[in-house]
Amino acid sequence: MNAKIYRKLKAKLTMKRILVASLALIAFGFAMAGLIAGCEYLHFRTRARYAHYSLEKRVSEHITMVHGDKAGYSFCQLKDLRSGKFTTPMLNHVYLSDNAEDSLVVFRDYDRKYRGFVNTNTGRIIIPALYDRAWNFSEGLAAVVKDGTISFLNEQGEQAIPTTFPLCFDDDHEDYAFVFHNGLCVMIDRNHKWGLINTRGEWVIEPVYTEISKPYLGYRIVCDGRHYGLLTKDGNGALPMEYDIIRRTLDGTGFFLAKNGYGKLVDRNLNTIVPFAHDGLEPLTYIDDYRSTEEYDRYGNPIPITPQYWRYDIGSKSGVVDREGNVIIPAKYFMVWMVDDNLFEAEVTYRGESILFDKKGRYVGKSNF
């Protein structure tokens, strides 16, 4: 065999070996991919078959709530600590609340479709998941929604109030919406107006408001779309509908009231405790290009002149006070500026018309700036 033929045979043999090795590697890759896929499938089947439990939370003396997941879906279950056994099937959510006034609370089924009621003291489902929406029991009654209609149940799951109401409410406020307090519950009519009903389903406060809050310090804040007022927990008038703002104070001891650009803080008896209150202060400054000054910031800009006036804010409106705290311009404008030592500019409409005031707060005219 001459050298030329030998080299050809050797090259063919080498190519054959490379081809066989390549096919072997490909087969090995497919085998490993199949093994991995099989493991993933078995892992999924295992997780789909078995539940994995994690966080546990005490809900009453003998009942705890356990969270877990199954096949990638989270769930919760109630468990009796005395027997160690679960008292409910897997649920999607239990609407526990620190403000709950009854041991019967809402749960949502595992498929997230319907709601029912479970007793947190026994861990037992009392009313099955039959409702599109539901709110926690209070004063022995609970509001539920079925087919776009609101009705009220007693603790046996029976309709307790013969009157039903149309669902004209977009959000699911379990904390207070459609929950009885002191024998009264907020309700909304077909015109999306809020009122208060009693436990017989009768309107105690006619639906004329755009908002009614839950009781706070014995009062409900009400709004008619323009102004705010206060009702007592019994539905009687406490403050007239003449305030631009009424809200709870941050420390939880009273209310912030604002009217005609002036704000104050009152206690739970509606006695004034801070006669001048606001949402913030900021010094007013201005730039005078013609005033001689040699003071500049690090960027070479002239340092603004700072007279002793401050802008104060109430909600989205602004006004001006002097250094003694006297109101120069009430907080009735979208924004205020200083033009010079003796002149303020106030924006009447948002990014629109502006007017001028002197340093005594007297109207000067429209702004031409």
Secondary structure as the mmCIF struct_conf table of DSSP 4:
data_model
#
loop_
_struct_conf.conf_type_id
_struct_conf.id
_struct_conf.beg_label_comp_id
_struct_conf.beg_label_asym_id
_struct_conf.beg_label_seq_id
_struct_conf.end_label_comp_id
_struct_conf.end_label_asym_id
_struct_conf.end_label_seq_id
HELX_RH_AL_P HELX_RH_AL_P1 ALA A 3 ARG A 49
BEND BEND1 TYR A 50 TYR A 50
STRN STRN1 HIS A 52 ARG A 58
BEND BEND2 SER A 60 HIS A 62
STRN STRN2 ILE A 63 LYS A 70
TURN_TY1_P TURN_TY1_P1 ALA A 71 GLY A 72
STRN STRN3 TYR A 73 ASP A 80
TURN_TY1_P TURN_TY1_P2 LEU A 81 SER A 83
STRN STRN4 PHE A 86 PHE A 86
BEND BEND3 THR A 87 THR A 88
STRN STRN5 LEU A 91 VAL A 94
TURN_TY1_P TURN_TY1_P3 ASP A 98 ASN A 99
BEND BEND4 ASP A 102 SER A 103
STRN STRN6 LEU A 104 ASP A 109
TURN_TY1_P TURN_TY1_P4 TYR A 110 ASP A 111
BEND BEND5 ARG A 112 LYS A 113
STRN STRN7 ARG A 115 ASN A 119
TURN_TY1_P TURN_TY1_P5 THR A 120 THR A 122
STRN STRN8 ILE A 125 TYR A 131
BEND BEND6 ASP A 132 ASP A 132
STRN STRN9 ARG A 133 ALA A 134
STRN STRN10 SER A 138 SER A 138
TURN_TY1_P TURN_TY1_P6 GLU A 139 GLY A 140
STRN STRN11 LEU A 141 LEU A 141
STRN STRN12 ALA A 142 LYS A 146
TURN_TY1_P TURN_TY1_P7 ASP A 147 GLY A 148
STRN STRN13 THR A 149 LEU A 153
TURN_TY1_P TURN_TY1_P8 GLU A 155 GLN A 156
BEND BEND7 GLY A 157 GLY A 157
STRN STRN14 GLN A 159 GLN A 159
BEND BEND8 PRO A 162 PRO A 162
STRN STRN15 PHE A 165 PRO A 166
BEND BEND9 ASP A 171 ASP A 171
TURN_TY1_P TURN_TY1_P9 GLU A 174 PHE A 178
STRN STRN16 HIS A 181 HIS A 181
TURN_TY1_P TURN_TY1_P10 ASN A 182 GLY A 183
STRN STRN17 LEU A 184 LEU A 184
STRN STRN18 CYS A 185 ILE A 188
TURN_TY1_P TURN_TY1_P11 ARG A 190 ASN A 191
BEND BEND10 HIS A 192 HIS A 192
STRN STRN19 TRP A 194 ILE A 197
TURN_TY1_P TURN_TY1_P12 THR A 199 ARG A 200
BEND BEND11 GLY A 201 GLY A 201
STRN STRN20 TRP A 203 TYR A 209
BEND BEND12 THR A 210 THR A 210
STRN STRN21 GLU A 211 ILE A 212
HELX_LH_PP_P HELX_LH_PP_P1 SER A 213 PRO A 215
STRN STRN22 TYR A 216 TYR A 216
TURN_TY1_P TURN_TY1_P13 LEU A 217 GLY A 218
STRN STRN23 TYR A 219 CYS A 223
BEND BEND13 GLY A 225 ARG A 226
STRN STRN24 TYR A 228 THR A 232
TURN_TY1_P TURN_TY1_P14 LYS A 233 ASP A 234
BEND BEND14 GLY A 235 GLY A 235
STRN STRN25 GLY A 237 TYR A 243
BEND BEND15 ASP A 244 ASP A 244
STRN STRN26 ILE A 245 ARG A 248
TURN_TY1_P TURN_TY1_P15 LEU A 250 ASP A 251
BEND BEND16 GLY A 252 THR A 253
STRN STRN27 GLY A 254 LYS A 259
TURN_TY1_P TURN_TY1_P16 ASN A 260 GLY A 261
STRN STRN28 TYR A 262 ASP A 267
TURN_TY1_P TURN_TY1_P17 ARG A 268 ASN A 269
STRN STRN29 THR A 272 VAL A 274
BEND BEND17 PRO A 275 PHE A 276
BEND BEND18 ASP A 279 ASP A 279
STRN STRN30 GLY A 280 PRO A 283
STRN STRN31 TYR A 286 TYR A 286
TURN_TY1_P TURN_TY1_P18 ASP A 289 TYR A 290
BEND BEND19 ARG A 291 ARG A 291
STRN STRN32 TYR A 296 TYR A 296
TURN_TY1_P TURN_TY1_P19 ARG A 298 TYR A 299
BEND BEND20 GLY A 300 GLY A 300
HELX_LH_PP_P HELX_LH_PP_P2 ASN A 301 ASN A 301
STRN STRN33 PRO A 302 PRO A 302
HELX_LH_PP_P HELX_LH_PP_P3 ILE A 303 PRO A 304
STRN STRN34 ILE A 305 ILE A 305
BEND BEND21 GLN A 308 GLN A 308
STRN STRN35 TYR A 309 ILE A 314
TURN_TY1_P TURN_TY1_P20 GLY A 315 SER A 316
STRN STRN36 LYS A 317 ASP A 322
TURN_TY1_P TURN_TY1_P21 ARG A 323 GLU A 324
STRN STRN37 VAL A 327 TYR A 333
BEND BEND22 PHE A 334 PHE A 334
STRN STRN38 MET A 335 ASP A 340
TURN_TY1_P TURN_TY1_P22 ASP A 341 ASN A 342
STRN STRN39 LEU A 343 GLU A 347
BEND BEND23 VAL A 348 THR A 349
TURN_TY1_P TURN_TY1_P23 TYR A 350 ARG A 351
BEND BEND24 GLY A 352 GLY A 352
STRN STRN40 SER A 354 ASP A 358
TURN_TY1_P TURN_TY1_P24 LYS A 359 LYS A 360
BEND BEND25 GLY A 361 GLY A 361
STRN STRN41 TYR A 363 LYS A 366
#
